[in-house]
Every structure is written in C-alpha cells, then in structure tokens.
Amino acid sequence: MNELSERGIRYEQQDPRYHFFAIEEEKPQVSLFFNRMSPSAYLRDGVQGVYYTLNYLKHLETLGVKVINGFKAFTYETSKAQQLTLMQSLGIKFPKAHVINHASRAVEASKGLRFPVVVKANIGGSGAGITKYNTPADLQQAVDNNTIDLGIDHTALVQEFIPARGGYITRVETLGGKYLYAIKVYTSGESFNLCPADICQTTAGTELVRNACAVDAPKNGLKVEAYTPPQEVIDTVETIMEKSGIDVGGIEYIIDDRDGEILYYDVNALSNFVADAVNVIGFNPHKKLVDFLEAKAEVAPVLETAEQL
C-alpha cells in the first residue's frame, strides 16, 4: 500500500483472520472498501477468513458501503465450478470438467474426459489443491489411497489437463472491468503455481524484483514477458469480468497444443500484479489501481481488507 501512503490517502487495513462485525451497526464512515482477501488464505492459517469475508461483504453492501470486488465478485473467486458455469452460459470455451463432492466419484466423473486430468479444489489459489493424473488407473489409486484433496468446501473439479502450445499460459489483468495488460507465463506444465508476483525472470533471463504473493513463496523458475492479446480475447475477458462483477482481477487462458483452441480456465477477483512491472510491461499498475480507487472513493479515506500474505 505504498502508493496510498505516498499520495497521503488515509486508509485502514483489516485482517479477515481475526475480525468481527455487529449486525445492528450503522453504516461505517468510510468512502470505500477494497476487498483483497485471497481464497488461498487457508494455506496460511486463514481458513476462517474465506467464508467469513463473503458474509462481511454482503453486510457492508446491505449497509450501502461502496465495495470494490464485492460479494458477487468474491462468490466467483471462491468457486471454480461457478466460474466455468458462467463461461458455459456465455458460450466461452474452457477445459472440459466435471464437479464432484466426494473422492469416490472421481473415476466415474473422469469418464468422457481426455487424460491426463487434474483434480482441482473448488477453492484454491496459487496452484493449491491441484494434482495431475495421467491415467484412470493413477486416479483410481489416489482414490484407494485417500490422497485426493477436495479442499475446504469439499468440492472439486475433475478437469482435462491441457498441454500448453508454446509452453506458456496467458494472464490478462483488468482494472474497472477493462483490459489493463497481459503477460505470457512460461511453465514446465508440471507446476500449477502461476502467481504473477512470484515470477523470477523475464524471457531474456533478467532477474526480477518480486512482489509478495506469499511470504514463503519460493523462486519457481517461471519466466514472463509482456504480451498484447488479440482484440477478441480482450473482449472475452472484459465480458467475463462484467458478468462476474469483478472490478479488479485477472483471467488466465491457454492455447491447447492439440488443436489450437483458446481455453479460459481461471477467473481471479484479486490482482497480484507481475513482479517488477515497470521492467516487464512498461508501467506501474499500482499507480493506475490507486487512480481507480481515488476516483471510486471520491474523498480521502479508504478502508481495505488486507490480502492474506
């Protein structure tokens, strides 16, 4: 929040791990509430903040508080199944998936899917709760060994694993529901932690000064480069953001190496901007974010819920 401080904007951070609110309270005297709660907080002693935040956002909105990434947005942030249902309703292509609520149904749910598949926790983040299975036998063994993780809501996707054409995925960041920038993230295909704040190098091999996605985030060897997607992709991303109510966030897509199809697979109502952004994309997105918050707040104070680090 250095940019807020540098501009002299008053703000207060709230920790959703240790919080309370009174149902009967009057509207808080703040101009804006910026939700930066991370669904992967459960990995960092913050599981109690995930569902709680949904309740608190609804409470604030009912009181008439202006909220950035509010209840609707966080509902999609905390359900990969709902993200795909939204894309299905919009005619947007995504990796084929089936939804389960018990590990014993995983093999049956994989029927009709091309292997390899991944089992992906409905509430994840930073690659958490994703495991790849190359064959039905591998998946059955995981069921037998009780090693399948359904996540904190006991719901998961059994989803086709997509081989990435060119060895990269693309993440498109938006602000105010509109295109801000995009990056290609080059990956081995075996790691699912593609948090842009964790990326270590440009494709030219330059070491980046990293932001903090998680305090213990390792250098993961991922490489990144700036990229401008086709207008059709930008339009699709903006449509998803509009329909999901996400003010600030990112969407990831992949080009299926088997047929060249563009598939959208992750919707994020949380932006951990790429590390060392000025050197990667040519500008500081944090400045644009604070411009956006100032315009939305209209007056000085900003009340913010801290992302779980």
C-alpha positions as a Markdown table, in Angstrom:
| # | Residue | x | y | z |
|---|---|---|---|---|
| 1 | Met | 0.0 | 0.0 | 0.0 |
| 2 | Asn | 3.0 | 2.3 | -0.5 |
| 3 | Glu | 1.2 | 4.1 | -3.3 |
| 4 | Leu | -1.7 | 5.1 | -1.0 |
| 5 | Ser | 0.7 | 6.4 | 1.6 |
| 6 | Glu | 2.8 | 8.3 | -0.9 |
| 7 | Arg | -0.3 | 10.2 | -2.0 |
| 8 | Gly | -1.4 | 10.9 | 1.6 |
| 9 | Ile | -4.6 | 8.9 | 1.3 |
| 10 | Arg | -5.8 | 7.8 | 4.7 |
| 11 | Tyr | -6.7 | 4.1 | 4.9 |
| 12 | Glu | -7.1 | 1.3 | 7.4 |
| 13 | Gln | -6.2 | -2.3 | 6.8 |
| 14 | Gln | -8.4 | -5.1 | 8.3 |
| 15 | Asp | -7.3 | -8.6 | 9.0 |
| 16 | Pro | -10.0 | -11.1 | 8.0 |
| 17 | Arg | -8.4 | -13.8 | 10.1 |
| 18 | Tyr | -9.3 | -12.0 | 13.3 |
| 19 | His | -12.4 | -9.9 | 12.8 |
| 20 | Phe | -15.9 | -9.3 | 13.9 |
| 21 | Phe | -18.9 | -7.1 | 13.0 |
| 22 | Ala | -22.2 | -6.2 | 14.6 |
| 23 | Ile | -25.3 | -6.9 | 12.6 |
| 24 | Glu | -27.1 | -3.9 | 14.0 |
| 25 | Glu | -24.2 | -1.4 | 13.4 |
| 26 | Glu | -24.8 | 1.7 | 11.3 |
| 27 | Lys | -23.1 | 2.3 | 8.0 |
| 28 | Pro | -19.3 | 2.6 | 8.6 |
| 29 | Gln | -18.0 | 6.1 | 7.9 |
| 30 | Val | -15.7 | 5.2 | 5.1 |
| 31 | Ser | -15.8 | 6.1 | 1.4 |
| 32 | Leu | -14.7 | 2.8 | 0.0 |
| 33 | Phe | -14.0 | -0.8 | 1.0 |
| 34 | Phe | -11.4 | -2.6 | -1.2 |
| 35 | Asn | -11.6 | -6.4 | -0.8 |
| 36 | Arg | -8.2 | -8.1 | -1.3 |
| 37 | Met | -9.0 | -11.3 | 0.5 |
| 38 | Ser | -7.2 | -14.3 | -1.0 |
| 39 | Pro | -9.0 | -17.7 | -1.3 |
| 40 | Ser | -5.7 | -19.4 | -0.7 |
| 41 | Ala | -5.6 | -17.9 | 2.8 |
| 42 | Tyr | -6.4 | -21.3 | 4.1 |
| 43 | Leu | -2.8 | -22.3 | 3.4 |
| 44 | Arg | -1.6 | -19.6 | 5.7 |
| 45 | Asp | -3.7 | -20.1 | 8.8 |
| 46 | Gly | -6.5 | -18.1 | 7.4 |
| 47 | Val | -9.2 | -20.6 | 6.5 |
| 48 | Gln | -11.7 | -18.8 | 8.8 |
| 49 | Gly | -11.4 | -15.7 | 6.7 |
| 50 | Val | -12.6 | -17.2 | 3.4 |
| 51 | Tyr | -16.3 | -17.8 | 4.1 |
| 52 | Tyr | -16.4 | -15.0 | 6.7 |
| 53 | Thr | -15.4 | -12.5 | 4.0 |
| 54 | Leu | -18.5 | -13.4 | 2.0 |
| 55 | Asn | -20.7 | -12.6 | 4.9 |
| 56 | Tyr | -18.9 | -9.4 | 5.7 |
| 57 | Leu | -19.0 | -8.1 | 2.1 |
| 58 | Lys | -22.8 | -8.8 | 2.0 |
| 59 | His | -23.2 | -7.0 | 5.3 |
| 60 | Leu | -21.3 | -3.9 | 4.0 |
| 61 | Glu | -23.2 | -3.8 | 0.7 |
| 62 | Thr | -26.5 | -4.0 | 2.6 |
| 63 | Leu | -25.5 | -1.0 | 4.6 |
| 64 | Gly | -24.7 | 0.9 | 1.4 |
| 65 | Val | -20.9 | 0.9 | 1.6 |
| 66 | Lys | -19.2 | 1.1 | -1.8 |
| 67 | Val | -17.2 | -2.1 | -2.2 |
| 68 | Ile | -14.6 | -2.9 | -4.8 |
| 69 | Asn | -14.6 | -6.7 | -5.6 |
| 70 | Gly | -17.7 | -7.2 | -3.6 |
| 71 | Phe | -20.0 | -10.1 | -2.7 |
| 72 | Lys | -20.7 | -11.2 | -6.3 |
| 73 | Ala | -17.1 | -11.0 | -7.3 |
| 74 | Phe | -15.9 | -12.9 | -4.3 |
| 75 | Thr | -18.6 | -15.6 | -4.9 |
| 76 | Tyr | -16.9 | -16.3 | -8.2 |
| 77 | Glu | -13.4 | -16.0 | -6.7 |
| 78 | Thr | -14.3 | -18.8 | -4.3 |
| 79 | Ser | -15.9 | -21.2 | -6.8 |
| 80 | Lys | -14.1 | -22.6 | -9.8 |
| 81 | Ala | -17.3 | -24.5 | -10.6 |
| 82 | Gln | -19.3 | -21.3 | -10.8 |
| 83 | Gln | -16.6 | -19.7 | -13.0 |
| 84 | Leu | -17.0 | -22.5 | -15.5 |
| 85 | Thr | -20.8 | -22.4 | -15.3 |
| 86 | Leu | -20.6 | -18.7 | -16.1 |
| 87 | Met | -18.4 | -19.3 | -19.1 |
| 88 | Gln | -20.7 | -22.1 | -20.3 |
| 89 | Ser | -23.6 | -19.7 | -20.1 |
| 90 | Leu | -21.6 | -17.1 | -22.2 |
| 91 | Gly | -20.5 | -19.6 | -24.8 |
| 92 | Ile | -16.9 | -19.2 | -23.8 |
| 93 | Lys | -14.7 | -22.3 | -24.2 |
| 94 | Phe | -12.9 | -23.8 | -21.2 |
| 95 | Pro | -11.2 | -27.1 | -20.4 |
| 96 | Lys | -13.9 | -29.8 | -20.0 |
| 97 | Ala | -14.6 | -30.5 | -16.4 |
| 98 | His | -17.0 | -32.4 | -14.1 |
| 99 | Val | -17.7 | -31.5 | -10.5 |
| 100 | Ile | -17.5 | -33.9 | -7.5 |
| 101 | Asn | -18.2 | -33.6 | -3.8 |
| 102 | His | -16.6 | -37.0 | -2.8 |
| 103 | Ala | -13.4 | -38.5 | -3.9 |
| 104 | Ser | -15.1 | -41.9 | -4.5 |
| 105 | Arg | -16.8 | -40.3 | -7.6 |
| 106 | Ala | -13.6 | -39.1 | -9.2 |
| 107 | Val | -13.0 | -42.0 | -11.5 |
| 108 | Glu | -16.6 | -42.1 | -12.7 |
| 109 | Ala | -16.5 | -38.3 | -13.2 |
| 110 | Ser | -13.5 | -38.7 | -15.4 |
| 111 | Lys | -15.4 | -40.6 | -18.0 |
| 112 | Gly | -15.8 | -38.6 | -21.2 |
| 113 | Leu | -12.6 | -36.6 | -20.3 |
| 114 | Arg | -9.3 | -36.9 | -22.1 |
| 115 | Phe | -6.4 | -38.0 | -19.9 |
| 116 | Pro | -4.3 | -36.7 | -18.3 |
| 117 | Val | -6.8 | -35.0 | -16.0 |
| 118 | Val | -6.3 | -32.8 | -13.0 |
| 119 | Val | -8.3 | -32.8 | -9.8 |
| 120 | Lys | -8.6 | -29.2 | -8.8 |
| 121 | Ala | -10.0 | -27.9 | -5.5 |
| 122 | Asn | -13.0 | -25.6 | -6.0 |
| 123 | Ile | -11.4 | -23.1 | -3.7 |
| 124 | Gly | -7.7 | -22.8 | -4.3 |
| 125 | Gly | -5.3 | -20.1 | -5.4 |
| 126 | Ser | -1.6 | -20.2 | -6.2 |
| 127 | Gly | -1.9 | -23.7 | -7.6 |
| 128 | Ala | -3.1 | -25.1 | -4.3 |
| 129 | Gly | -5.1 | -28.3 | -4.4 |
| 130 | Ile | -4.3 | -29.3 | -8.0 |
| 131 | Thr | -3.0 | -32.8 | -8.8 |
| 132 | Lys | -2.4 | -34.3 | -12.2 |
| 133 | Tyr | -3.3 | -37.9 | -13.1 |
| 134 | Asn | -2.0 | -39.5 | -16.3 |
| 135 | Thr | -4.3 | -42.5 | -16.5 |
| 136 | Pro | -7.6 | -43.7 | -15.0 |
| 137 | Ala | -5.5 | -46.3 | -13.0 |
| 138 | Asp | -3.5 | -43.5 | -11.4 |
| 139 | Leu | -6.7 | -41.7 | -10.5 |
| 140 | Gln | -8.2 | -44.9 | -9.0 |
| 141 | Gln | -5.0 | -45.5 | -7.0 |
| 142 | Ala | -5.4 | -42.0 | -5.5 |
| 143 | Val | -9.0 | -42.8 | -4.6 |
| 144 | Asp | -7.9 | -46.0 | -3.0 |
| 145 | Asn | -5.1 | -44.3 | -1.1 |
| 146 | Asn | -7.4 | -41.5 | 0.1 |
| 147 | Thr | -5.0 | -38.9 | -1.3 |
| 148 | Ile | -7.4 | -36.7 | -3.3 |
| 149 | Asp | -7.8 | -33.2 | -1.8 |
| 150 | Leu | -11.3 | -31.8 | -2.3 |
| 151 | Gly | -10.5 | -28.5 | -0.5 |
| 152 | Ile | -12.2 | -26.6 | 2.2 |
| 153 | Asp | -15.7 | -26.8 | 0.7 |
| 154 | His | -15.4 | -30.5 | -0.1 |
| 155 | Thr | -15.9 | -29.7 | -3.8 |
| 156 | Ala | -13.5 | -30.2 | -6.7 |
| 157 | Leu | -13.2 | -30.3 | -10.5 |
| 158 | Val | -12.1 | -33.3 | -12.4 |
| 159 | Gln | -10.8 | -31.5 | -15.5 |
| 160 | Glu | -8.9 | -32.2 | -18.6 |
| 161 | Phe | -5.2 | -31.2 | -18.4 |
| 162 | Ile | -4.4 | -29.0 | -21.4 |
| 163 | Pro | -0.9 | -29.1 | -22.9 |
| 164 | Ala | 0.1 | -25.5 | -23.5 |
| 165 | Arg | 1.1 | -24.6 | -27.0 |
| 166 | Gly | 4.4 | -22.7 | -26.9 |
| 167 | Gly | 4.9 | -23.8 | -23.2 |
| 168 | Tyr | 3.1 | -20.8 | -21.8 |
| 169 | Ile | -0.3 | -19.6 | -20.4 |
| 170 | Thr | -1.5 | -16.0 | -20.7 |
| 171 | Arg | -2.8 | -13.9 | -17.8 |
| 172 | Val | -4.8 | -10.8 | -18.6 |
| 173 | Glu | -5.2 | -8.2 | -15.9 |
| 174 | Thr | -8.1 | -5.9 | -15.8 |
| 175 | Leu | -9.0 | -2.7 | -13.9 |
| 176 | Gly | -12.5 | -1.3 | -13.7 |
| 177 | Gly | -13.5 | -4.4 | -15.7 |
| 178 | Lys | -11.3 | -3.2 | -18.6 |
| 179 | Tyr | -8.1 | -4.5 | -20.1 |
| 180 | Leu | -5.0 | -3.3 | -18.3 |
| 181 | Tyr | -2.2 | -5.5 | -19.6 |
| 182 | Ala | -1.3 | -9.1 | -20.3 |
| 183 | Ile | 1.7 | -11.4 | -19.8 |
| 184 | Lys | 2.8 | -14.7 | -21.1 |
| 185 | Val | 3.9 | -17.0 | -18.3 |
| 186 | Tyr | 6.2 | -19.9 | -19.4 |
| 187 | Thr | 5.9 | -23.0 | -17.4 |
| 188 | Ser | 7.1 | -26.6 | -17.5 |
| 189 | Gly | 3.5 | -27.8 | -17.4 |
| 190 | Glu | 4.0 | -29.6 | -14.1 |
| 191 | Ser | 3.7 | -26.6 | -11.8 |
| 192 | Phe | 0.3 | -25.0 | -11.1 |
| 193 | Asn | 1.5 | -22.1 | -9.0 |
| 194 | Leu | 1.5 | -19.3 | -11.7 |
| 195 | Cys | 1.1 | -16.3 | -9.3 |
| 196 | Pro | 2.5 | -13.4 | -11.3 |
| 197 | Ala | 4.0 | -11.9 | -8.2 |
| 198 | Asp | 6.2 | -15.0 | -7.8 |
| 199 | Ile | 7.7 | -15.0 | -11.3 |
| 200 | Cys | 11.5 | -14.7 | -11.2 |
| 201 | Gln | 12.8 | -13.8 | -14.6 |
| 202 | Thr | 11.9 | -12.3 | -18.0 |
| 203 | Thr | 12.3 | -14.5 | -21.0 |
| 204 | Ala | 15.7 | -12.8 | -21.6 |
| 205 | Gly | 16.8 | -14.1 | -18.2 |
| 206 | Thr | 16.8 | -10.8 | -16.3 |
| 207 | Glu | 16.1 | -11.4 | -12.6 |
| 208 | Leu | 13.0 | -9.6 | -11.4 |
| 209 | Val | 12.4 | -7.8 | -8.1 |
| 210 | Arg | 9.4 | -9.8 | -6.8 |
| 211 | Asn | 6.3 | -8.7 | -5.0 |
| 212 | Ala | 4.9 | -10.9 | -2.2 |
| 213 | Cys | 2.2 | -13.3 | -3.1 |
| 214 | Ala | 3.0 | -15.4 | 0.0 |
| 215 | Val | 5.8 | -14.7 | 2.5 |
| 216 | Asp | 7.2 | -18.1 | 1.8 |
| 217 | Ala | 6.8 | -18.1 | -1.9 |
| 218 | Pro | 9.8 | -19.8 | -3.5 |
| 219 | Lys | 11.6 | -18.7 | -6.6 |
| 220 | Asn | 9.9 | -21.1 | -9.0 |
| 221 | Gly | 11.9 | -20.7 | -12.2 |
| 222 | Leu | 8.9 | -19.3 | -14.2 |
| 223 | Lys | 9.6 | -16.8 | -16.9 |
| 224 | Val | 7.4 | -13.9 | -18.1 |
| 225 | Glu | 7.1 | -11.5 | -21.0 |
| 226 | Ala | 4.7 | -8.7 | -21.8 |
| 227 | Tyr | 2.1 | -9.6 | -24.5 |
| 228 | Thr | -0.9 | -7.9 | -26.2 |
| 229 | Pro | -3.7 | -10.4 | -26.8 |
| 230 | Pro | -6.0 | -10.3 | -29.9 |
| 231 | Gln | -8.9 | -8.0 | -29.5 |
| 232 | Glu | -11.3 | -11.0 | -29.5 |
| 233 | Val | -9.5 | -12.2 | -26.3 |
| 234 | Ile | -9.7 | -8.8 | -24.7 |
| 235 | Asp | -13.4 | -8.6 | -25.4 |
| 236 | Thr | -14.0 | -12.0 | -24.0 |
| 237 | Val | -12.1 | -11.2 | -20.8 |
| 238 | Glu | -14.0 | -8.0 | -20.3 |
| 239 | Thr | -17.3 | -9.8 | -20.8 |
| 240 | Ile | -16.3 | -12.3 | -18.1 |
| 241 | Met | -15.4 | -9.5 | -15.7 |
| 242 | Glu | -18.6 | -7.6 | -16.4 |
| 243 | Lys | -20.8 | -10.7 | -15.8 |
| 244 | Ser | -18.9 | -11.8 | -12.7 |
| 245 | Gly | -18.9 | -8.3 | -11.1 |
| 246 | Ile | -15.1 | -8.2 | -10.7 |
| 247 | Asp | -13.7 | -4.7 | -10.5 |
| 248 | Val | -10.0 | -5.6 | -10.3 |
| 249 | Gly | -8.7 | -9.0 | -11.3 |
| 250 | Gly | -7.1 | -11.3 | -13.8 |
| 251 | Ile | -8.1 | -14.1 | -16.2 |
| 252 | Glu | -5.9 | -16.9 | -17.4 |
| 253 | Tyr | -6.2 | -18.7 | -20.7 |
| 254 | Ile | -4.2 | -21.4 | -22.5 |
| 255 | Ile | -3.9 | -22.4 | -26.2 |
| 256 | Asp | -4.5 | -26.2 | -26.4 |
| 257 | Asp | -1.5 | -27.6 | -28.3 |
| 258 | Arg | -3.6 | -30.4 | -29.6 |
| 259 | Asp | -6.0 | -28.3 | -31.7 |
| 260 | Gly | -5.0 | -24.6 | -31.2 |
| 261 | Glu | -8.2 | -23.8 | -29.3 |
| 262 | Ile | -8.1 | -20.9 | -26.8 |
| 263 | Leu | -9.5 | -22.1 | -23.5 |
| 264 | Tyr | -10.2 | -19.9 | -20.5 |
| 265 | Tyr | -9.6 | -21.7 | -17.2 |
| 266 | Asp | -9.2 | -19.3 | -14.2 |
| 267 | Val | -11.0 | -16.2 | -13.0 |
| 268 | Asn | -9.4 | -14.2 | -10.3 |
| 269 | Ala | -11.0 | -11.4 | -8.3 |
| 270 | Leu | -7.6 | -10.5 | -6.9 |
| 271 | Ser | -4.6 | -8.9 | -8.7 |
| 272 | Asn | -1.1 | -9.7 | -7.6 |
| 273 | Phe | 0.5 | -7.7 | -10.3 |
| 274 | Val | 3.5 | -9.0 | -12.1 |
| 275 | Ala | 6.8 | -8.6 | -10.2 |
| 276 | Asp | 9.0 | -5.6 | -11.3 |
| 277 | Ala | 6.1 | -4.4 | -13.5 |
| 278 | Val | 7.9 | -1.4 | -15.0 |
| 279 | Asn | 10.6 | -3.6 | -16.4 |
| 280 | Val | 8.1 | -6.2 | -17.7 |
| 281 | Ile | 5.1 | -4.2 | -19.0 |
| 282 | Gly | 6.5 | -0.7 | -19.1 |
| 283 | Phe | 4.4 | 0.9 | -16.4 |
| 284 | Asn | 3.4 | 0.7 | -12.7 |
| 285 | Pro | -0.1 | -0.9 | -12.4 |
| 286 | His | -0.2 | 0.0 | -8.7 |
| 287 | Lys | -0.4 | 3.7 | -9.7 |
| 288 | Lys | -3.3 | 3.0 | -12.0 |
| 289 | Leu | -5.0 | 1.0 | -9.3 |
| 290 | Val | -4.8 | 3.8 | -6.8 |
| 291 | Asp | -6.0 | 6.2 | -9.5 |
| 292 | Phe | -9.0 | 3.9 | -9.9 |
| 293 | Leu | -9.6 | 3.7 | -6.1 |
| 294 | Glu | -9.4 | 7.5 | -5.7 |
| 295 | Ala | -11.9 | 8.0 | -8.4 |
| 296 | Lys | -14.3 | 5.5 | -6.9 |
| 297 | Ala | -13.8 | 6.8 | -3.3 |
| 298 | Glu | -14.3 | 10.4 | -4.3 |
| 299 | Val | -13.0 | 11.5 | -0.9 |
| 300 | Ala | -9.9 | 10.6 | 1.0 |
| 301 | Pro | -10.3 | 7.7 | 3.4 |
| 302 | Val | -10.1 | 4.2 | 2.0 |
| 303 | Leu | -11.0 | 1.1 | 4.1 |
| 304 | Glu | -9.3 | -2.0 | 2.9 |
| 305 | Thr | -9.2 | -5.7 | 3.9 |
| 306 | Ala | -5.7 | -7.0 | 3.7 |
| 307 | Glu | -4.9 | -9.8 | 1.4 |
| 308 | Gln | -3.6 | -12.8 | 3.3 |
| 309 | Leu | 0.2 | -12.9 | 2.9 |
